[in-house]
Amino acid sequence: MTNMSTHQRAVEQIRQSYAEIPEDSAPRLAKATSNLFRFRDGGKAAKLSARDLDEVISVDPATMTAEVQGMTTYEHLVDATLPYGLMPTVVPQLKTITLGGAVTGLGIESTSFRDGLPHESVEEMEILTGDGRILVATDDNEHRDLFRAFANSYGTLGYALRLRIKLKPVQPYVQLTHLRFTDADKCMLAMQEICETMRHDGEPVDFVDGVFFSPSELYITVGRFADRAPYVSDYTGMRIYYQSIRSRNRDWLTVRDYLWRWDTDWFWCSRAFGVQQPVVRSLVPRRYLRSDVYRKLVALDRKHGVTARIDRWRNQPVSESVIQDIEVPIERGAEFLSFFHDKVGMTPVWMCPLRSGSEWPLYPLETGKLYVNFGFWGMVPLPRGQFDGYYNRLIENEVHALDGHKSLYSTSFYRREQFWELYNGDAYWKVKRAYDPGGRLLDLYDKCVRGR
């Protein structure tokens, strides 16, 4: 942990660095890790170091809050809160997602059916704005407009330097029950009932997510805290979590292993690197079985075009990267799965229910309405005669036909007018003009669609 005086020195350092960046260069945070999938040339972007803003400042068990620097990873934060019997209300599934990143770029996990998205746990933010000011924004002070617009702004309004967030109590273990369904409509109805009653089989529910393997094989995983466990499973070595869902209906994990159950194999995406093969896996040290390692390998592959050259050598069709998280109302969830299976065909697909507790202007989910997030990440061979962007455009069109929304961490193809209609351009530009009148930072469309 650090202390507030050390934090203030780091704040002054980044403020001065920001002021020294030439006017014709778009500032970008220089982060040690990234969970974005927009591999594009940064152009004349100037790097703004945030290396001294990656610590937990304090954890207060009495108020169940934590003061955290903006570049602190959830892995670091969880390690600081669990000794107090506490965790953030929503812990995104990958260890190196940062607090600031989850708030400005959205995040989700299996408590989101109850607690919403990570930005809904924020009580206060200290922000470096586009015009170079350091401001403290809350939901009830003079910078409420910035506080509310920060979610889904992707660093185009400013950077979170410090956040005060709510925590919640935990117990040592999580009991998991995997419920199998052979019909998507019945699966969505069951998920809706569990989330609305917050109970299953007569007992309270603390976590809900699921996996689609095929139209006739879907699972809802229900988790509940427990003081004791008859055994605990370990999915950080040879055993693979997502495969266990299909082979057992009851399981137990420590709370820490539950929070990071998806990270070891990047959900299921580690199979692209061969590490789900037993022989290969036995040779890989456990410290390398984690999402940030795989993400670096993907970045290297994109940079050097290794996979593309191998595909050409093997006379394989050109593939498109389809890496997205989308939300649709849960009553339209089965429709989306049918479309996705027929038109894209990628499996597995992650399913995570969520409900927003209030209105956030740049990601306008209907308050109190239950949605389901579908996450899918991989490469899909293009049909003959089609070009890159074919599948992603199909998905964008279907999501919005189903009254849904799409996260902007990956590639997007919206037209400018369509984009600002979907992501509330009227609200965005009002705040943008107030806190970045000179346009030092890219606007949301340029950053997330044009990739400047």
LOFIZA-25036 format. One record per residue (C-alpha): residue in one letter; z, x, y; chain; residue number from 1. Coordinates in Angstrom, 2 decimals, decimal comma. Example, Ala and Ser with C-alpha at 12.3 -4.5 7.8 and 13.67 -1.06 7.14 Angstrom:
BEGIN
R   type        zz        xx        yy   mol   seq
R      A      7,80     12,30     -4,50     A     1
R      S      7,14     13,67     -1,06     A     2
This chain:
BEGIN
R   type        zz        xx        yy   mol   seq
R      M      0,00      0,00      0,00     A     1
R      T     -0,38      0,95      3,62     A     2
R      N      1,57     -0,14      6,71     A     3
R      M      0,61     -1,97      9,87     A     4
R      S      0,62      1,09     12,11     A     5
R      T     -1,78      2,89      9,76     A     6
R      H     -3,91     -0,23      9,72     A     7
R      Q     -4,06     -0,30     13,51     A     8
R      R     -5,28      3,30     13,57     A     9
R      A     -8,06      2,35     11,14     A    10
R      V     -8,96     -0,63     13,33     A    11
R      E     -9,25      1,57     16,41     A    12
R      Q    -11,40      4,04     14,47     A    13
R      I    -13,88      1,38     13,35     A    14
R      R    -13,97     -0,17     16,83     A    15
R      Q    -14,88      3,18     18,36     A    16
R      S    -17,46      3,86     15,65     A    17
R      Y    -19,04      0,48     16,28     A    18
R      A    -19,24      1,15     20,02     A    19
R      E    -21,02      4,47     19,35     A    20
R      I    -23,83      2,93     17,27     A    21
R      P    -27,11      2,90     19,23     A    22
R      E    -28,20     -0,48     20,56     A    23
R      D    -31,46     -0,40     18,57     A    24
R      S    -29,67      0,07     15,22     A    25
R      A    -28,28     -2,85     13,24     A    26
R      P    -24,75     -1,94     12,05     A    27
R      R    -24,01     -2,19      8,33     A    28
R      L    -20,72     -1,61      6,55     A    29
R      A    -20,78      1,47      4,33     A    30
R      K    -18,96      0,15      1,25     A    31
R      A    -18,11      2,04     -1,91     A    32
R      T    -19,19     -0,94     -4,03     A    33
R      S    -21,40     -3,97     -3,58     A    34
R      N    -21,90     -7,22     -5,47     A    35
R      L    -24,98     -8,24     -3,49     A    36
R      F    -28,38     -8,40     -5,16     A    37
R      R    -30,65     -7,97     -2,18     A    38
R      F    -32,14     -4,55     -2,92     A    39
R      R    -34,06     -4,07      0,30     A    40
R      D    -34,70     -1,34      2,81     A    41
R      G    -32,04     -1,29      5,52     A    42
R      G    -34,56     -0,09      8,11     A    43
R      K    -32,82      1,32     11,16     A    44
R      A    -29,40      0,09     10,08     A    45
R      A    -26,51      2,39     11,05     A    46
R      K    -23,67      2,80      8,57     A    47
R      L    -20,22      1,78      9,73     A    48
R      S    -17,51      3,37      7,60     A    49
R      A    -14,79      1,10      6,25     A    50
R      R    -13,13      3,62      3,93     A    51
R      D     -9,74      3,30      5,69     A    52
R      L     -9,68     -0,49      5,45     A    53
R      D     -9,25     -0,90      1,70     A    54
R      E     -5,50     -1,25      1,18     A    55
R      V     -2,93     -3,99      0,67     A    56
R      I     -0,60     -3,99      3,68     A    57
R      S      2,19     -6,17      2,28     A    58
R      V      3,09     -8,86     -0,23     A    59
R      D      5,74    -11,39      0,78     A    60
R      P      7,15    -13,24     -2,24     A    61
R      A      9,25    -15,52      0,00     A    62
R      T      6,27    -16,99      1,87     A    63
R      M      3,86    -16,31     -1,03     A    64
R      T      1,37    -14,56      1,24     A    65
R      A     -0,27    -11,15      1,39     A    66
R      E     -1,57     -9,11      4,32     A    67
R      V     -4,71     -7,36      3,12     A    68
R      Q     -7,34     -5,13      4,69     A    69
R      G    -10,85     -6,50      4,59     A    70
R      M    -12,38     -3,97      2,18     A    71
R      T     -9,57     -4,25     -0,39     A    72
R      T    -10,90     -5,13     -3,84     A    73
R      Y     -9,44     -7,98     -5,83     A    74
R      E     -8,59     -5,50     -8,56     A    75
R      H     -6,37     -3,62     -6,12     A    76
R      L     -4,88     -6,83     -4,73     A    77
R      V     -4,06     -8,29     -8,15     A    78
R      D     -2,33     -5,05     -9,12     A    79
R      A     -0,16     -5,44     -6,01     A    80
R      T      0,70     -9,14     -6,47     A    81
R      L      1,28     -9,47    -10,22     A    82
R      P      4,55     -7,46    -10,17     A    83
R      Y      5,90    -10,23     -7,90     A    84
R      G      4,72    -12,93    -10,31     A    85
R      L      1,97    -13,95     -7,87     A    86
R      M     -1,83    -13,99     -7,65     A    87
R      P     -4,40    -15,04     -5,04     A    88
R      T     -5,18    -18,75     -5,33     A    89
R      V     -8,75    -17,89     -6,37     A    90
R      V     -9,58    -14,52     -7,96     A    91
R      P    -13,37    -13,98     -8,16     A    92
R      Q    -14,45    -12,80    -11,57     A    93
R      L    -15,51     -9,21    -10,77     A    94
R      K    -12,96     -6,49     -9,99     A    95
R      T    -14,78     -4,85     -7,09     A    96
R      I    -15,43     -7,97     -5,03     A    97
R      T    -13,59     -7,39     -1,75     A    98
R      L    -11,43     -9,84      0,17     A    99
R      G    -13,70     -9,71      3,18     A   100
R      G    -16,77    -10,07      1,00     A   101
R      A    -15,42    -13,11     -0,84     A   102
R      V    -14,59    -14,83      2,45     A   103
R      T    -17,75    -14,06      4,40     A   104
R      G    -20,01    -14,31      1,33     A   105
R      L    -18,18    -16,91     -0,80     A   106
R      G    -16,57    -16,50     -4,20     A   107
R      I    -15,48    -18,75     -7,03     A   108
R      E    -13,47    -18,82    -10,24     A   109
R      S    -11,76    -21,12    -12,70     A   110
R      T     -9,04    -22,25    -10,25     A   111
R      S    -11,69    -23,53     -7,82     A   112
R      F    -11,52    -27,08     -9,21     A   113
R      R     -8,03    -27,20     -7,67     A   114
R      D     -7,94    -24,52     -4,96     A   115
R      G    -11,50    -24,45     -3,65     A   116
R      L    -13,14    -21,16     -2,63     A   117
R      P    -11,43    -17,92     -1,51     A   118
R      H    -11,81    -18,60      2,21     A   119
R      E     -9,69    -21,74      1,82     A   120
R      S     -6,63    -19,59      1,10     A   121
R      V     -6,96    -17,62      4,36     A   122
R      E     -4,34    -18,25      7,06     A   123
R      E     -5,41    -15,59      9,56     A   124
R      M     -8,23    -13,08     10,04     A   125
R      E     -8,54    -10,06     12,28     A   126
R      I    -12,27     -9,69     13,00     A   127
R      L    -14,50     -7,10     14,61     A   128
R      T    -17,03     -9,37     16,30     A   129
R      G    -20,66     -8,66     17,04     A   130
R      D    -19,89     -7,98     20,70     A   131
R      G    -17,34     -5,31     19,75     A   132
R      R    -14,10     -7,23     20,30     A   133
R      I    -11,14     -7,25     17,90     A   134
R      L     -9,95    -10,85     17,64     A   135
R      V     -7,37    -12,69     15,57     A   136
R      A     -8,76    -16,03     14,38     A   137
R      T     -6,79    -18,86     12,81     A   138
R      D     -7,49    -22,50     12,11     A   139
R      D     -5,47    -23,58     15,13     A   140
R      N     -6,05    -20,99     17,86     A   141
R      E     -8,77    -20,49     20,48     A   142
R      H    -11,04    -18,81     17,90     A   143
R      R    -11,00    -21,67     15,42     A   144
R      D    -14,80    -21,94     15,66     A   145
R      L    -15,15    -18,36     14,42     A   146
R      F    -12,51    -18,88     11,72     A   147
R      R    -14,38    -21,92     10,37     A   148
R      A    -17,86    -20,41     10,63     A   149
R      F    -16,94    -17,12      8,99     A   150
R      A    -17,39    -18,46      5,44     A   151
R      N    -20,99    -17,86      4,34     A   152
R      S    -21,83    -15,83      7,46     A   153
R      Y    -22,39    -12,59      5,47     A   154
R      G    -21,29    -10,20      8,18     A   155
R      T    -23,63    -11,65     10,81     A   156
R      L    -20,78    -12,84     13,06     A   157
R      G    -18,46     -9,87     12,49     A   158
R      Y    -16,38     -8,05      9,90     A   159
R      A    -12,98     -9,04      8,54     A   160
R      L    -10,57     -6,13      9,09     A   161
R      R     -7,37     -7,85      7,98     A   162
R      L     -6,63    -11,16      6,27     A   163
R      R     -3,45    -13,04      5,56     A   164
R      I     -3,93    -15,13      2,41     A   165
R      K     -1,90    -17,56      0,35     A   166
R      L     -0,69    -16,63     -3,11     A   167
R      K      0,42    -18,76     -6,06     A   168
R      P      2,94    -18,20     -8,89     A   169
R      V      1,80    -17,04    -12,31     A   170
R      Q      3,30    -16,84    -15,76     A   171
R      P      2,79    -13,85    -18,09     A   172
R      Y      0,17    -15,41    -20,36     A   173
R      V     -2,75    -17,83    -20,35     A   174
R      Q     -3,44    -20,11    -23,30     A   175
R      L     -7,16    -20,89    -23,71     A   176
R      T     -8,73    -23,85    -25,46     A   177
R      H    -12,51    -23,80    -25,98     A   178
R      L    -13,97    -27,30    -26,29     A   179
R      R    -17,43    -27,57    -27,83     A   180
R      F    -20,01    -30,18    -26,80     A   181
R      T    -23,46    -30,92    -28,18     A   182
R      D    -24,62    -32,98    -25,21     A   183
R      A    -24,72    -31,91    -21,55     A   184
R      D    -23,97    -35,38    -20,17     A   185
R      K    -20,82    -35,68    -22,28     A   186
R      C    -19,81    -32,15    -21,31     A   187
R      M    -20,11    -32,93    -17,58     A   188
R      L    -18,18    -36,18    -17,99     A   189
R      A    -15,38    -34,39    -19,83     A   190
R      M    -15,26    -31,63    -17,23     A   191
R      Q    -15,08    -34,23    -14,47     A   192
R      E    -12,20    -36,06    -16,16     A   193
R      I    -10,25    -32,84    -16,75     A   194
R      C    -10,71    -31,74    -13,13     A   195
R      E     -9,83    -35,10    -11,63     A   196
R      T     -6,71    -35,64    -13,73     A   197
R      M     -5,87    -31,89    -13,86     A   198
R      R     -4,76    -32,50    -17,41     A   199
R      H     -6,09    -32,10    -20,93     A   200
R      D     -4,55    -33,34    -24,16     A   201
R      G     -1,53    -34,57    -22,21     A   202
R      E     -0,72    -31,21    -20,58     A   203
R      P     -1,36    -29,76    -17,09     A   204
R      V     -4,42    -27,57    -16,63     A   205
R      D     -4,48    -24,40    -14,49     A   206
R      F     -8,01    -23,08    -15,15     A   207
R      V    -11,37    -24,67    -15,99     A   208
R      D    -14,78    -23,10    -16,58     A   209
R      G    -17,44    -23,20    -19,28     A   210
R      V    -20,61    -21,78    -20,81     A   211
R      F    -23,99    -23,29    -21,67     A   212
R      F    -25,58    -21,56    -24,66     A   213
R      S    -28,19    -24,22    -25,46     A   214
R      P    -28,70    -27,98    -24,91     A   215
R      S    -26,73    -28,59    -28,11     A   216
R      E    -24,05    -25,94    -27,62     A   217
R      L    -21,89    -26,07    -24,51     A   218
R      Y    -18,21    -25,19    -24,04     A   219
R      I    -15,51    -26,10    -21,58     A   220
R      T    -12,67    -23,58    -21,51     A   221
R      V     -9,34    -25,01    -20,42     A   222
R      G     -6,57    -22,57    -19,51     A   223
R      R     -2,89    -23,10    -18,86     A   224
R      F     -0,11    -20,68    -17,99     A   225
R      A      2,48    -19,88    -20,65     A   226
R      D      5,78    -17,99    -20,76     A   227
R      R      5,17    -16,83    -24,33     A   228
R      A      2,22    -16,10    -26,59     A   229
R      P      2,08    -15,81    -30,39     A   230
R      Y     -0,46    -12,98    -29,94     A   231
R      V     -2,81    -11,67    -27,24     A   232
R      S     -6,47    -10,78    -27,62     A   233
R      D     -8,04     -7,69    -26,09     A   234
R      Y    -11,62     -7,91    -24,79     A   235
R      T    -11,63     -4,59    -22,94     A   236
R      G    -12,81     -2,58    -25,95     A   237
R      M    -14,91     -3,44    -29,00     A   238
R      R    -14,42     -7,22    -28,83     A   239
R      I    -16,50     -9,26    -26,37     A   240
R      Y    -15,01    -12,24    -24,56     A   241
R      Y    -18,00    -14,56    -24,26     A   242
R      Q    -18,77    -14,21    -27,97     A   243
R      S    -15,22    -15,30    -28,80     A   244
R      I    -15,81    -18,66    -27,14     A   245
R      R    -18,18    -19,60    -29,95     A   246
R      S    -15,96    -18,42    -32,80     A   247
R      R    -12,49    -19,71    -31,97     A   248
R      N    -11,07    -22,78    -30,29     A   249
R      R     -7,71    -21,32    -29,24     A   250
R      D     -6,88    -17,93    -27,74     A   251
R      W     -4,22    -16,14    -25,69     A   252
R      L     -4,54    -13,47    -23,01     A   253
R      T     -2,18    -11,73    -20,64     A   254
R      V     -2,66    -13,11    -17,15     A   255
R      R     -4,24     -9,85    -15,96     A   256
R      D     -6,70     -9,76    -18,87     A   257
R      Y     -7,53    -13,40    -18,23     A   258
R      L     -8,38    -12,74    -14,58     A   259
R      W    -10,76     -9,91    -15,59     A   260
R      R    -12,07    -11,44    -18,84     A   261
R      W    -15,62    -11,53    -17,46     A   262
R      D    -15,64     -8,08    -15,85     A   263
R      T    -15,76     -5,90    -18,98     A   264
R      D    -19,22     -7,15    -19,93     A   265
R      W    -20,31     -8,49    -16,53     A   266
R      F    -20,15    -11,89    -18,19     A   267
R      W    -22,85    -11,14    -20,83     A   268
R      C    -25,19     -8,98    -18,76     A   269
R      S    -23,95     -5,72    -20,33     A   270
R      R    -26,24     -6,46    -23,28     A   271
R      A    -29,16     -5,21    -21,15     A   272
R      F    -27,62     -1,72    -21,34     A   273
R      G    -27,09     -1,81    -25,11     A   274
R      V    -23,29     -1,65    -24,93     A   275
R      Q    -22,84     -4,82    -26,94     A   276
R      Q    -24,23     -2,96    -29,95     A   277
R      P    -21,17     -1,81    -31,96     A   278
R      V    -22,34      1,78    -32,42     A   279
R      V    -23,20      2,23    -28,75     A   280
R      R    -20,03      0,47    -27,63     A   281
R      S    -17,84      2,72    -29,75     A   282
R      L    -19,23      5,75    -27,92     A   283
R      V    -18,67      4,40    -24,38     A   284
R      P    -15,23      5,10    -22,83     A   285
R      R    -13,43      1,91    -21,83     A   286
R      R    -13,31      3,00    -18,19     A   287
R      Y    -17,10      2,60    -18,03     A   288
R      L    -17,10     -0,93    -19,44     A   289
R      R    -16,91     -2,70    -16,09     A   290
R      S    -19,15     -4,56    -13,70     A   291
R      D    -19,44     -1,96    -10,94     A   292
R      V    -20,82      0,60    -13,42     A   293
R      Y    -23,50     -1,84    -14,57     A   294
R      R    -24,33     -2,76    -10,97     A   295
R      K    -24,95      0,92    -10,16     A   296
R      L    -27,24      1,20    -13,17     A   297
R      V    -29,23     -1,81    -11,96     A   298
R      A    -29,53     -0,26     -8,49     A   299
R      L    -30,83      2,99    -10,00     A   300
R      D    -33,32      1,08    -12,13     A   301
R      R    -34,57     -0,83     -9,09     A   302
R      K    -34,90      2,38     -7,10     A   303
R      H    -36,84      4,29     -9,75     A   304
R      G    -38,65      1,41    -11,49     A   305
R      V    -37,73      2,56    -14,99     A   306
R      T    -37,73     -0,88    -16,66     A   307
R      A    -40,98     -1,88    -14,97     A   308
R      R    -42,72      1,28    -16,22     A   309
R      I    -41,41      0,72    -19,75     A   310
R      D    -42,63     -2,89    -19,70     A   311
R      R    -46,10     -1,76    -18,59     A   312
R      W    -46,18      0,92    -21,30     A   313
R      R    -45,23     -1,69    -23,91     A   314
R      N    -47,79     -4,13    -22,47     A   315
R      Q    -45,03     -6,64    -21,73     A   316
R      P    -45,54     -9,35    -19,09     A   317
R      V    -44,16     -8,76    -15,62     A   318
R      S    -40,63    -10,20    -15,27     A   319
R      E    -38,86    -11,76    -12,33     A   320
R      S    -35,22    -11,13    -11,47     A   321
R      V    -33,39    -14,47    -11,51     A   322
R      I    -29,88    -13,77    -10,26     A   323
R      Q    -28,30    -16,80     -8,62     A   324
R      D    -25,21    -18,97     -8,28     A   325
R      I    -25,82    -22,56     -7,28     A   326
R      E    -23,72    -25,71     -6,90     A   327
R      V    -24,73    -29,29     -7,59     A   328
R      P    -22,57    -32,44     -7,69     A   329
R      I    -21,08    -32,66    -11,17     A   330
R      E    -22,79    -35,99    -11,82     A   331
R      R    -26,13    -34,14    -11,43     A   332
R      G    -25,06    -31,19    -13,57     A   333
R      A    -26,76    -32,34    -16,77     A   334
R      E    -30,01    -32,86    -14,83     A   335
R      F    -29,88    -29,31    -13,55     A   336
R      L    -29,23    -27,88    -17,02     A   337
R      S    -32,18    -29,84    -18,43     A   338
R      F    -34,46    -28,55    -15,67     A   339
R      F    -33,21    -24,99    -16,05     A   340
R      H    -33,60    -24,92    -19,82     A   341
R      D    -37,12    -26,39    -19,68     A   342
R      K    -38,48    -24,39    -16,73     A   343
R      V    -36,55    -21,09    -16,85     A   344
R      G    -35,00    -20,84    -20,30     A   345
R      M    -32,39    -18,17    -19,61     A   346
R      T    -29,11    -18,32    -21,54     A   347
R      P    -26,15    -18,21    -21,37     A   348
R      V    -25,30    -20,00    -18,10     A   349
R      W    -21,82    -19,98    -16,59     A   350
R      M    -20,36    -23,31    -15,48     A   351
R      C    -17,48    -23,46    -13,01     A   352
R      P    -16,24    -26,65    -11,28     A   353
R      L    -15,13    -26,55     -7,66     A   354
R      R    -13,87    -28,85     -4,96     A   355
R      S    -13,62    -27,96     -1,27     A   356
R      G    -10,53    -29,18      0,55     A   357
R      S    -12,07    -29,33      4,02     A   358
R      E    -15,32    -28,84      5,92     A   359
R      W    -16,78    -25,36      6,39     A   360
R      P    -19,83    -25,65      8,62     A   361
R      L    -22,11    -22,95      7,19     A   362
R      Y    -21,71    -24,09      3,58     A   363
R      P    -21,50    -27,85      3,96     A   364
R      L    -20,07    -29,10      0,67     A   365
R      E    -18,78    -32,65      0,87     A   366
R      T    -15,01    -32,52      1,28     A   367
R      G    -13,14    -33,59     -1,85     A   368
R      K    -16,31    -33,97     -3,93     A   369
R      L    -16,45    -32,23     -7,31     A   370
R      Y    -19,35    -29,83     -7,79     A   371
R      V    -20,21    -27,51    -10,64     A   372
R      N    -21,39    -23,96    -10,08     A   373
R      F    -24,05    -22,65    -12,44     A   374
R      G    -24,39    -18,87    -12,59     A   375
R      F    -27,36    -17,20    -14,26     A   376
R      W    -28,34    -13,57    -14,08     A   377
R      G    -31,22    -11,78    -15,75     A   378
R      M    -34,97    -11,17    -16,04     A   379
R      V    -37,51    -13,82    -17,03     A   380
R      P    -41,15    -13,08    -18,00     A   381
R      L    -43,56    -14,60    -15,49     A   382
R      P    -46,24    -17,05    -16,69     A   383
R      R    -49,77    -15,70    -16,55     A   384
R      G    -51,13    -15,93    -13,02     A   385
R      Q    -47,72    -16,33    -11,33     A   386
R      F    -46,09    -13,84     -8,97     A   387
R      D    -42,57    -12,67     -8,16     A   388
R      G    -40,54    -15,49     -6,65     A   389
R      Y    -42,00    -18,20     -8,89     A   390
R      Y    -38,77    -19,04    -10,73     A   391
R      N    -36,46    -18,56     -7,75     A   392
R      R    -38,53    -20,96     -5,66     A   393
R      L    -38,50    -23,52     -8,47     A   394
R      I    -34,71    -23,25     -8,64     A   395
R      E    -34,26    -23,53     -4,86     A   396
R      N    -36,36    -26,69     -4,76     A   397
R      E    -34,53    -28,29     -7,67     A   398
R      V    -31,07    -27,46     -6,36     A   399
R      H    -31,72    -29,18     -3,07     A   400
R      A    -33,45    -32,13     -4,74     A   401
R      L    -30,14    -32,59     -6,56     A   402
R      D    -28,12    -32,46     -3,30     A   403
R      G    -26,77    -29,00     -4,11     A   404
R      H    -26,39    -25,64     -2,39     A   405
R      K    -27,19    -22,04     -3,22     A   406
R      S    -25,20    -18,90     -2,53     A   407
R      L    -27,03    -16,26     -0,46     A   408
R      Y    -25,87    -13,06     -2,19     A   409
R      S    -29,24    -12,67     -3,91     A   410
R      T    -32,91    -13,25     -3,13     A   411
R      S    -33,92    -16,33     -1,15     A   412
R      F    -37,34    -17,68     -0,17     A   413
R      Y    -36,62    -20,47      2,30     A   414
R      R    -38,81    -21,12      5,30     A   415
R      R    -36,93    -20,55      8,55     A   416
R      E    -36,78    -24,23      9,55     A   417
R      Q    -35,66    -25,28      6,06     A   418
R      F    -33,00    -22,59      5,97     A   419
R      W    -31,36    -23,60      9,24     A   420
R      E    -31,40    -27,24      8,19     A   421
R      L    -29,66    -26,42      4,90     A   422
R      Y    -27,12    -23,98      6,33     A   423
R      N    -26,28    -25,78      9,59     A   424
R      G    -28,14    -23,73     12,15     A   425
R      D    -26,76    -25,81     15,03     A   426
R      A    -23,19    -24,80     14,18     A   427
R      Y    -24,16    -21,21     13,39     A   428
R      W    -26,00    -20,47     16,62     A   429
R      K    -23,22    -21,91     18,77     A   430
R      V    -20,76    -19,43     17,25     A   431
R      K    -23,31    -16,60     17,17     A   432
R      R    -23,93    -16,91     20,92     A   433
R      A    -20,18    -16,92     21,59     A   434
R      Y    -19,27    -13,82     19,55     A   435
R      D    -22,50    -11,82     19,35     A   436
R      P    -24,46    -12,81     22,47     A   437
R      G    -26,44     -9,56     22,47     A   438
R      G    -27,53     -9,93     18,84     A   439
R      R    -26,07     -6,58     17,71     A   440
R      L    -25,75     -7,98     14,19     A   441
R      L    -28,63     -9,52     12,27     A   442
R      D    -28,72    -13,29     12,15     A   443
R      L    -28,11    -15,08      8,85     A   444
R      Y    -31,77    -15,81      8,12     A   445
R      D    -32,95    -12,28      8,87     A   446
R      K    -30,21    -10,79      6,71     A   447
R      C    -30,23    -13,13      3,73     A   448
R      V    -33,88    -14,19      3,49     A   449
R      R    -35,99    -11,64      5,31     A   450
R      G    -33,74     -8,80      4,13     A   451
R      R    -33,98     -6,76      7,29     A   452
